[in-house]
Amino acid sequence: MSQTEQQMGMEESPTMGAAQKSTTDLAILASAASVLLSWHQFFLRGNRQRGLFIGLWPPTILAFASYFNQKRMEERLNSLKPSSIIDSLDQMFGNR
């Protein structure tokens, strides 16, 4: 393992991984809560227009979460040197 890969491994602490997961989990929870609120407004309260409006929130929330996830992955890839990316891909596909 190269020194750059060791440094990347050290920088990716369990706390960082947990923070990334919690962000995704938060988006999923917010989307689920939005769906439940939408059903409540639409079926129980009979306010169909508000229920439909709130029902449009989950795709938007999940789209933002996906965008931020992709930006985070792009930053991590840009921080790696080209040779370490190739080494990582070789290891992943078992070419060595």
C-alpha positions as CSV (number, residue, x, y, z in Angstrom):
1,M,0.0,0.0,0.0
2,S,1.4,3.4,-1.0
3,Q,1.9,6.2,1.5
4,T,-0.9,8.2,-0.1
5,E,-3.4,5.3,0.3
6,Q,-2.3,5.0,4.0
7,Q,-2.9,8.7,4.5
8,M,-6.3,8.4,2.9
9,G,-7.2,5.5,5.1
10,M,-6.2,7.4,8.2
11,E,-8.2,10.4,7.1
12,E,-11.3,8.3,6.6
13,S,-12.1,7.7,10.2
14,P,-15.2,5.9,11.5
15,T,-16.6,9.3,12.4
16,M,-16.4,10.5,8.8
17,G,-18.2,7.4,7.6
18,A,-20.8,7.7,10.3
19,A,-21.4,11.3,9.3
20,Q,-21.9,10.4,5.7
21,K,-24.3,7.6,6.6
22,S,-26.2,9.9,8.9
23,T,-26.7,12.5,6.2
24,T,-28.1,9.8,3.9
25,D,-30.2,8.4,6.7
26,L,-31.5,11.9,7.5
27,A,-32.6,12.4,3.9
28,I,-34.4,9.0,3.9
29,L,-36.1,9.8,7.2
30,A,-37.2,13.2,6.0
31,S,-38.6,11.7,2.8
32,A,-40.5,9.0,4.7
33,A,-41.9,11.6,7.1
34,S,-42.9,13.7,4.1
35,V,-44.8,10.7,2.6
36,L,-46.6,10.1,5.8
37,L,-47.5,13.7,6.2
38,S,-48.7,13.8,2.6
39,W,-50.9,10.7,3.2
40,H,-52.2,12.3,6.4
41,Q,-53.2,15.5,4.6
42,F,-54.6,13.8,1.5
43,F,-56.6,11.0,3.1
44,L,-57.3,11.8,6.7
45,R,-57.8,15.6,6.6
46,G,-59.2,15.6,3.0
47,N,-56.9,18.4,2.0
48,R,-55.9,16.9,-1.4
49,Q,-54.0,19.9,-2.8
50,R,-51.7,20.2,0.3
51,G,-51.3,16.4,0.3
52,L,-50.1,16.5,-3.3
53,F,-47.8,19.4,-2.6
54,I,-46.2,17.7,0.3
55,G,-46.0,14.5,-1.7
56,L,-43.6,16.2,-4.1
57,W,-41.0,16.8,-1.4
58,P,-39.5,13.3,-1.1
59,P,-38.0,13.2,-4.7
60,T,-36.5,16.6,-4.1
61,I,-35.0,15.7,-0.8
62,L,-33.5,12.5,-2.2
63,A,-32.2,14.4,-5.3
64,F,-30.4,16.8,-3.1
65,A,-28.9,14.0,-0.9
66,S,-27.8,12.2,-4.1
67,Y,-26.2,15.4,-5.5
68,F,-24.3,16.0,-2.3
69,N,-23.2,12.4,-2.2
70,Q,-21.9,12.7,-5.8
71,K,-20.0,15.9,-5.0
72,R,-18.4,14.2,-2.0
73,M,-17.3,11.3,-4.1
74,E,-16.0,13.6,-6.8
75,E,-13.9,15.5,-4.3
76,R,-12.4,12.2,-2.9
77,L,-11.5,11.0,-6.5
78,N,-9.9,14.4,-7.3
79,S,-7.8,14.2,-4.2
80,L,-6.3,10.9,-5.3
81,K,-3.4,10.8,-7.7
82,P,-4.0,9.2,-11.0
83,S,-1.6,6.3,-10.2
84,S,-3.3,5.5,-7.0
85,I,-6.7,5.4,-8.8
86,I,-5.3,2.9,-11.2
87,D,-3.8,0.9,-8.4
88,S,-7.2,0.9,-6.6
89,L,-9.0,-0.3,-9.7
90,D,-6.4,-3.0,-10.2
91,Q,-6.9,-4.2,-6.7
92,M,-10.7,-4.1,-7.0
93,F,-10.8,-6.1,-10.2
94,G,-8.0,-8.5,-9.1
95,N,-5.6,-7.8,-11.9
96,R,-2.6,-8.2,-9.5
